[in-house]
Amino acid sequence: MPGDRERDRQSTENRMDEKDKFSVEEIESDTLCPTTEVAGRTLFRGGALSALRNRDFGLLWSGAFLSNIGTWIQTAALLLVVKQLTKSNALVGTVNLANYLPVFVFVLFGGSLADRLNRKWMIVVTQSAMLLGALTLGICTTLGVASYAVIILVSVEMGIALAFNFPTWQSIIPDLVPEDDLMNAIALNSAQWNLARFVGPALGGLIVRIWSVATAFFVNAASFLTVIIAVLMMKTKTPKPQKPSEGGLTHIMEGFRLVRRNRWAITVLIVIAIASFFGLPYIVLMPSVAMDVLHRGSSAYFSLLGLSGLGAVIAAPLVTILNRRIRERDIIKLATAGLGFFLTAFALSRTYWLSLVLSVGLGANYLMLGSSINTMLQSRFTRDKRGRIMSFYILSFMGGLALGGQFMGYIADLRSTPFSLLVGGMVCVAVAAVLLIFKGLMDDAVSRQHAE
């Protein structure tokens, strides 16, 4: 009802600290592409693919999709090889930790640089560094010197590059689309990563069976060129970064203050951190689910991982449609509860086909959760702050996955894989219950378009 919507808006604004309330004029001047009213919605105008009508976003999306196929080809092959070599879920988690641990150390600096330097060139440099890492893995595997130590070292190198790449990548998206396409662009960006997660493991399985693990690494190295080429072809003139007078550490601390002054931001960052720590490590445990729980081979592992990605692809247009009707805070509650439900059922399943279906639900709910939180953070802060805000999102998301993958792997070794997954599912359900009971925690958790 219009009256209810107006009362919600007034309530939201009254609770926001006047000092921290974002300015409509500031954000409008900050938006590169003007927001236009869509008279009649089509697939590419206000519909499920509306962000792709923007040429440069389409270029970036396509290049990223091809590159992420390569990344998932390498990830699937690497985790499977480590599981087969070590027979340990904890050591598989260690490889995952080595890739994402640099996020803790460098991502806040990466977010600061994303607000201070040219974002296009930061993407080119970091993608080139990851290309060299994949190439090194391929060469070492071909020469027979790809020991566990080598795998860890290369994973750390690629993780450092990722820590600087990811906040830059996330914060450049609003530069390429109008504001009314922002949720769709973020969802489609997540969808291409997950569509690649659907295609990549299947291709990875074929490449490993027909050729070798080294070939999978070389394919990934070549795939980074697609992003580099796409960025070089982009015509959008991103605003020249404002160089702050303060030093780098002070610049980062300003980001802490921005988050601290907005309770809703603290809440959603905690939610994504917990979901990533306890919920998302099902990816790390997939080899064990396939081999130890379902007693199947590598093809089952690739299928489980791929269908989880397919679920996220299905959810991308769904979350865009939902967001036009309900607020992000409600999507977050539903998706957190859904993630917990599907993870609990996945832990209890001993039937292959049922586990495949549940994998779809896992991927779908995590995408809706992450996309909703990402959209709020991007929408509520201006361009000169988005790199730092995104670094906190990535710290919560990837940091949670890194530590959670290690922790849940140890729990799986100490007890069992189903027990570890069950713990994760129950924690996610508990978080959803807290959000539903203590509604005040999420009152202001809405994007700018819903807050107005």
Beta strands, then each sheet from edge to edge (+ up, - down):
end
